[in-house]
Amino acid sequence: MNRIDLSISPSSGRRRLIGFSKYRRLDDSNSEDTRCDLLMQETGETVLQRELDSVFVVSKIEIRHQNGCCFNGDINVKLSIFNMDDETFQYDGILSPFQDEKYEIFIGNKLGDKVIVEVDSSSTVLKNANVEVFGSTASILSFDTAVQSSDYWDGGEAKLAIDGDTNGDWSLGSVSSTAGGYLYDMDTNPWWIGTLKHISAISNIKIYNRNDCCLERIIGFRLTISVGDEDVFMYNDKSTIGQSVYEIPMDATIGNKIKIELPPGLDRILHLAEVEVYGFELPSSPFQSAAQISTHDGAEANFAMDKNEDGVYGTEVKSYSQTVLGMNPWWEGTLNQVSTISMITIYNMDTKQDRLEGFHLTLLNDDIVTFMYIDGAKGIQDRYDIFVPFRVGNKVRIELKGMKRILSLAEVEVFGSGGFVPTFRTKMVCEFFFSSEFDIIHVKLTIIAPNCRSFPIGFMLEMISTVNSQEMDLVVLLFQMMAERWQL
């Protein structure tokens, strides 16, 4: 976890601070727990500017007193985070101090190379304050393999675009190229695909073009990021003049495959000097234990976390979990630690795949629900990749609703990282009464937030009255809509 300090100096009007970073290669000596070395440059009476050592995935921003004490009033703050001039987060509102020591803004993991904080000058308590930015750094990600639609007759293999050499001179032998130039050797739909070593959160991609000639050949390219069989990001080049370097920013896109392709046509040739992908890897977060409502024929809950995705029914040595036939079957896995989750993958069985249809997935931090997902949009699949917008949790629960259901899971994988976890302090309790054709439903909702003026970051749902399964589904659907509205 990195912390960046931005000092606030007294001035007239709103006090404004800017912190920004530059992309660079990071070596293994960089640790998430080290403090950044900063270079401060005064750029004006009311602006302080400091260069950071990398792109940051910002989790939290604190405004602290330089002497450790004391704040005793609310302040009006405007905060913006930018990634390559694209705004990725904005907060404009009033903050209350926590224990008179600091003001906090929980960001929810947004990518940025620039942080701007403006404080109303009437807040004189900030004359001796520091702004501290917490987050993780982005670095160049490693590719595992690269392939392309065809190879040029005189070299230009796909792997040359991931060899670490950005020189675009063809004669130096570090530029990939698809076939072309001759009627008998033509590629009418050229493409290149690179696969990263790990599923990652991607912040931006640099494409280095061939530059000794032929800059225009790449004009109109399409870049696609995918994970599994799902496309998660697409960029279409609109340039009219070929460039030496193309830089494409994005907001923490989860993926592991990068595809670059040209529009179909005669004698199209795709040259790539180098493809660099920036972000941070999302290793699989290990489970500590697993449980389920019941077990059928030795198919225990922990078999869904044994790192075997086969899911073959009926084998003597089981590698899947399965419940007995019953009502509302569930499976729950507990992680080794509270983590910031970005994606959950569920592997279905090889046969009887319809058993998993309509599953409910819930991410919890202890008893606090931080993310909910109900299957139904894409039909039955071999594998479900569920993207979680960087939510904190330590438990994953998968459940089927209804009578005579069987829950079978080949494998469950959780991708994320242990890192900054916000402290849940403020609890706002709301009670609701719903009228149904059967009776009055009494529901208690506890909303969790850093403070009373912040967006909720979790909730707990308690059923006070007894309800049937149909009524429960309606209540869960209602609160799922609320969760989506709050971006939980």
C-alpha positions, 0 to 999 in steps of 0.5 A, spaced: 500 500 500 502 506 497 501 513 501 502 519 497 502 526 501 500 532 498 501 538 503 496 544 503 498 551 504 494 557 506 492 561 500 486 566 498 480 562 494 479 555 494 486 551 495 488 547 489 493 541 489 495 537 483 499 530 484 500 526 478 504 520 475 508 518 469 508 511 466 514 507 467 517 500 468 517 497 475 522 492 477 521 487 483 524 491 488 518 496 488 513 494 494 506 495 495 508 497 502 513 502 501 512 509 501 513 513 494 519 518 493 516 524 491 519 530 487 515 537 489 515 543 484 511 549 486 507 551 480 504 557 483 501 561 489 495 556 490 498 550 487 502 544 489 505 539 484 508 533 485 510 527 480 509 520 483 512 514 480 507 510 477 499 510 475 495 509 482 489 505 483 486 509 488 483 506 494 482 512 499 484 519 500 485 522 507 486 529 509 490 529 516 493 535 520 500 535 520 501 535 528 496 529 529 491 534 532 486 537 531 480 538 526 473 540 529 469 542 523 466 540 517 469 542 510 467 543 503 471 539 498 472 538 491 476 532 489 477 529 482 481 523 479 484 523 472 487 518 468 491 521 462 486 527 462 480 522 463 476 523 469 475 517 473 472 519 479 469 526 482 467 528 489 464 534 491 461 535 498 461 536 505 466 532 510 466 531 517 472 529 521 473 522 524 475 523 531 477 530 530 484 527 527 482 526 519 477 527 513 476 521 509 474 520 502 473 512 500 474 512 492 472 505 491 479 503 487 479 508 481 485 509 476 489 515 476 495 519 474 493 525 477 489 527 483 486 534 484 483 537 491 480 543 492 478 546 499 474 552 500 478 557 503 473 559 509 476 552 512 481 555 516 483 549 520 486 546 513 492 551 514 497 545 517 494 539 513 496 534 509 492 530 503 494 523 503 493 518 497 492 511 498 493 505 493 497 501 489 501 502 483 500 500 476 506 497 472 507 493 465 504 486 465 507 480 462 505 476 456 505 469 456 504 468 448 502 471 442 499 469 435 497 472 429 493 471 423 499 470 418 506 471 418 510 475 413 514 471 408 521 474 411 520 474 418 515 478 423 513 473 428 507 475 433 512 474 439 516 480 436 511 485 438 512 482 446 519 482 446 521 488 450 524 492 444 519 498 442 524 500 436 520 500 430 525 499 424 523 493 420 531 492 418 532 491 426 528 485 426 523 487 432 517 488 428 511 483 427 508 483 421 502 479 417 502 477 410 501 481 404 505 485 398 504 479 393 497 476 390 499 469 392 501 471 399 495 476 402 491 477 408 484 480 407 483 480 415 489 481 419 489 480 426 494 479 432 492 476 439 497 477 445 495 473 452 497 475 459 500 471 464 495 473 469 488 476 469 489 483 470 486 490 471 488 494 465 489 501 466 492 503 459 495 500 453 501 503 448 501 500 441 508 502 438 507 502 430 513 501 425 516 507 424 521 506 418 515 507 413 508 505 412 505 508 418 498 509 415 497 501 415 495 501 422 490 506 421 483 504 423 485 498 427 480 495 433 483 493 439 479 489 444 480 486 451 477 480 453 477 475 458 474 467 457 470 468 451 467 475 453 469 482 450 470 487 456 473 493 452 473 495 445 477 501 442 476 503 434 481 508 432 479 514 428 485 517 426 486 519 419 494 520 419 498 514 422 502 515 429 508 512 431 505 511 438 498 510 440 496 510 447 489 508 449 487 509 457 481 505 460 478 505 467 481 498 471 478 493 465 479 486 467 482 482 462 487 477 459 487 477 452 489 483 447 486 483 440 489 488 435 485 487 428 485 491 421 478 492 417 477 487 412 480 489 405 485 487 400 493 487 401 492 489 409 498 488 413 498 489 420 505 491 423 507 492 431 513 494 434 511 493 441 505 492 445 505 494 452 499 493 457 499 497 464 495 495 470 496 490 476 495 482 476 489 479 479 491 473 482 486 468 485 485 469 492 485 462 496 479 460 499 480 457 507 474 453 507 467 451 504 461 449 506 454 447 503 447 445 505 448 438 504 452 433 500 451 428 495 455 421 494 461 424 497 461 431 493 464 435 498 464 443 498 471 443 498 472 440 492 469 446 488 476 450 491 481 444 489 483 448 483 480 442 478 476 445 473 474 439 470 467 438 472 466 430 470 460 427 473 460 420 476 468 419 477 470 415 483 475 421 485 470 427 486 473 434 483 466 437 484 461 439 489 454 437 489 448 438 494 442 433 495 435 434 492 432 439 496 429 447 497 434 453 496 441 449 496 447 453 497 454 453 497 459 458 501 466 459 501 470 463 506 477 466 503 483 467 507 483 474 508 478 480 507 480 482 499 478 487 494 475 483 489 474 484 481 472 478 478 469 471 480 469 465 476 464 459 476 465 453 472 459 449 470 459 441 470 460 437 463 453 435 463 446 437 466 449 444 466 442 447 466 442 445 474 446 452 475 441 456 471 438 462 475 443 462 481 444 467 486 451 470 487 453 474 493 459 477 496 460 478 503 464 482 508 463 477 514 455 479 514 455 485 510 453 484 503 457 488 498 455 485 491 449 481 489 448 478 482 443 474 479 444 469 473 439 470 467 442 474 462 446 469 458 443 463 458 447 456 460 454 456 460 460 452 461 463 458 465 461 464 468 465 470 469 462 475 474 465 482 474 465 485 481 467 493 481 472 492 486 468 490 492 471 488 499 469 481 501 471 475 505 465 470 503 462 468 496 455 465 497 452 461 491 445 459 492 439 456 487 432 458 489 426 453 489 424 446 490 427 440 488 434 443 486 441 441 486 447 445 486 453 442 483 459 446 482 466 444 478 470 450 481 469 457 484 475 462 483 476 469 486 480 474 483 482 480 487 488 482 492 488 483 499 489 491 500 486 497 503 480 495 506 475 501 509 473 501 516 465 500 516 463 505 522 457 509 520 450 504 520 444 507 518 438 503 520 432 503 515 425 499 516 420 497 511 414 494 511 411 491 504 404 489 503 403 482 499 397 478 497 399 474 503 401 478 509 405 484 511 412 483 510 417 487 515 424 488 513 430 491 516 436 494 512 442 496 515 446 501 510 454 501 512 457 507 510 464 511 512 460 517 514 453 520 514 454 523 507 458 518 503 455 513 498 454 506 502 459 501 501 455 495 504 448 493 507 445 487 511 438 485 510 434 482 515 427 479 515 423 480 521 417 477 519 417 470 516 416 470 508 415 464 503 420 463 497 416 467 492 416 473 497 423 473 499 425 473 491 421 479 491 424 482 497 431 480 494 430 483 487 428 490 490 434 490 494 438 488 488 436 494 484 437 498 490 444 495 490 445 497 483 443 504 484 448 505 490 453 501 485 454 496 491 
